[in-house]
């Protein structure tokens, strides 16, 4: 338990982030914590790099809407001060607090308070002896060994309220380290690609690493370490867990076709407009924006709500059933209205609401579908013409090659 938030043991995977304010400035730090909590953070970490930061934590913890983790580097006294401040968890880096007596002292004090500790192994700060032992480079084996050494110090004093991370900036290295760690311990694991960098590449790297492990059943809590506003880290974390089915959807899941030769509207523009319009509305529905009625409603039949373009108008559908036709410039507003109605009343109520327009909507959709096929044909992207041209290219005779 990190405060009142369970981690591991079958609990939902949690999202974490870290403040970038000076912890000694407790009002600025609290403001950021509230922003992170509003975005969906379950746990927030703050640096405790000086005594003034520990004093700031004493003012922050009682007012925080989520549990607070104190991030400790190099000086074990800061950990003791953070415990006095009432933090809900500590993060210790075994690469830079190396005195076993100090480590055991912190663990003993944390045990008395039932405060968990995350062993935060980082590929960039391994103990020099481990570097030397493993050929002067960071390896998965070196990172796992570092974590196990720290666990041994904790277990010497009977401390087992442990979470572990083995983060690296290399995605393959991070994945392999966590896989190896998961084989040798049952303690909860905190996932992350450290120093992933700014979006979008940082988001891609972090997602590649964490999603791979989560799909294998490895990981209990996550953090996107991005060079950006930490609120964006939280949003990315929530979205990752939602799309993987590991947390209930909080906001709209907007799906959209990639467009093709059949599209009669600018699908990209409408999808972007819809994303902006839904914004932070907490409407946990799947909403589809499709470029045409030829395949749109069928491909998105599992969506709660969607709209498909046809002949400069939009065909609204609920659970794959056409319910009404709207003007092209009303498509996004209509999606918002119906999404709010379905969220409040359910899909069946929405279908009942459209009982008088559904038959006409089906006829209009079929009419536009046939017109689209008649005008563009089944081969809207002219693939058959290209294939025909390919077949007309002379073939080499037996034994011929460009090399000759």
C-alpha positions, -999 to +999 in steps of 0.1 A: +000+000+000+013+034-010-009+055+012-043+042+003-033+030-032-026-008-036+003-018-058+007-054-070-012-084-058-037-082-086-045-045-079-051-023-110-019-010-126-013+025-113+000+057-131+027+078-115+045+110-124+070+134-107+068+171-099+093+194-115+089+222-090+113+229-061+098+208-033+107+235-008+082+257-026+053+237-012+025+258-027+039+255-063+045+218-057+010+212-044-005+231-074+014+207-097+003+177-076-033+187-080-029+191-117-014+156-120-041+141-098-068+158-120-051+142-151-054+108-136-022+103-115-026+077-088+008+084-071+031+114-073+069+116-066+087+147-053+124+151-050+139+153-015+174+166-022+178+190+008+164+196+043+143+224+029+126+199+006+118+176+035+103+206+053+083+213+022+071+176+022+058+181+057+035+208+044+026+190+012+017+155+024-013+164+046-028+185+017-020+162-012-050+145-029-027+114-038+000+095-020+035+111-021+068+093-028+100+110-017+128+106-043+162+101-025+196+103-040+231+100-024+222+111+012+204+087+034+197+115+059+172+129+034+153+096+036+151+098+073+138+134+071+112+124+045+099+097+068+096+123+095+076+145+070+051+116+067+056+106+031+038+075+019+068+059+002+105+063-005+125+058-037+161+048-031+187+044-059+211+016-049+237+030-073+242+061-051+234+051-015+261+024-011+267+021+026+248-011+038+245+004+073+228+035+060+205+014+038+195-009+067+189+021+089+165+036+064+147+003+060+143-001+097+129+033+101+105+027+072+095-006+087+085+010+120+062+033+100+050+007+075+062+029+047+072+010+015+104+016-005+110+014-042+144+001-051+150+023-082+178+008-102+189+030-130+211+020-159+229+053-157+239+050-121+250+015-113+275+008-086+310+010-101+318-026-090+288-039-110+300-020-141+334-037-137+320-071-130+298-070-161+324-059-186+323-022-180+288-018-194+252-018-183+236-052-188+202-067-177+222-090-154+240-061-137+207-042-131+190-073-117+220-080-095+219-045-081+182-049-072+188-082-055+217-068-034+194-041-022+166-066-014+191-086+007+199-055+028+162-049+034+154-085+042+183-085+068+161-062+089+129-079+081+117-053+056+095-066+027+074-036+017+093-034-015+087-023-051+114-025-077+123-008-110+152-015-134+149+014-158+172+021-187+170+045-217+175+016-240+142-001-247+156-036-254+178-034-223+149-023-201+126-050-214+152-078-208+161-065-174+124-066-163+119-100-178+149-114-158+138-096-126+103-110-129+118-145-130+135-142-097+112-121-075+075-116-068+078-081-055+057-055-074+075-039-104+074-003-114+079+001-151+095+029-171+120+038-198+142+064-181+152+096-199+129+087-228+131+123-241+105+146-256+074+135-274+067+120-298+098+098-299+100+097-261+063+086-259+070+059-285+100+045-267+083+044-233+052+028-248+072+002-267+090-008-235+061-007-211+034-021-234+056-051-243+060-060-206+024-053-196+012-076-224+033-103-209+018-097-174+048-079-161+044-046-142+022-032-115+027+006-117+041+028-145+057+061-153+063+079-186+096+097-181+091+125-208+109+158-213+076+177-212+049+189-188+044+160-163+007+162-169+014+148-204+031+119-187+000+111-168-023+114-198+000+090-218+000+065-189-038+065-185-043+062-222-018+033-224-036+014-197-070+021-212-061+009-247-046-022-232-078-029-212-059-026-179-079+003-166-115+014-172-118+040-199-121+075-184-124+097-216-135+091-252-117+065-272-118+081-307-112+057-335-110+069-371-103+053-405-070+063-422-090+076-452-088+063-487-101+072-522-137+067-511-136+095-485-159+124-494-147+146-465-114+155-449-113+127-424-081+140-408-097+175-401-129+161-387-111+136-365-089+164-351-119+186-346-137+159-327-107+152-305-105+189-296-143+191-290-143+161-267-112+174-249-112+164-213-149+155-212-152+124-191-173+104-215-159+068-215-173+058-249-157+046-281-166+070-309-158+065-346-152+089-374-153+072-407-147+086-442-175+069-461-206+047-457-193+019-479-175+001-450-175+027-422-205+016-401-196-021-405-160-017-396-170+004-366-200-016-356-186-022-321-182+015-314-207+030-291-213+058-315-200+069-349-205+090-379-197+082-416-195+107-444-215+104-476-226+129-503-216+160-482-236+148-452-230+126-421-246+093-413-248+089-375-249+054-362-252+039-327-239+004-321-236-001-359-272+010-366-279+041-386-300+065-367-300+099-385-285+120-412-269+154-405-253+182-425-216+179-430-209+210-409-229+195-380-211+162-378-189+170-348-216+188-328-239+159-334-213+134-321-209+155-289-246+157-283-252+120-288-222+109-269-234+129-239-269+114-243-256+078-245-233+084-215-262+096-195-289+072-207-273+042-225-272+030-261-306+014-261-322+047-250-304+064-279-318+039-303-353+043-289-348+081-292-342+077-329-370+052-336-388+076-359-357+084-380-338+051-382-356+037-413-350+069-432-314+070-420-308+034-433-323+043-467-301+074-470-270+055-460-277+028-485-284+054-512-250+071-505-232+037-504-245+027-538-237+061-553-202+059-539-196+025-553-211+035-587-189+065-589-157+051-576-162+014-581-149-013-559-113-003-567-114+032-553-076+034-550-070+021-586-051-009-574-063-031-603-049-006-628-016-007-612-016-045-611-024-046-648+006-023-655+028-045-634+018-075-654+028-058-686+064-052-675+086-077-695+098-107-675+135-117-677+141-148-697+155-179-681+191-172-669+189-135-674+197-111-646+208-074-641+241-087-627+250-101-662 
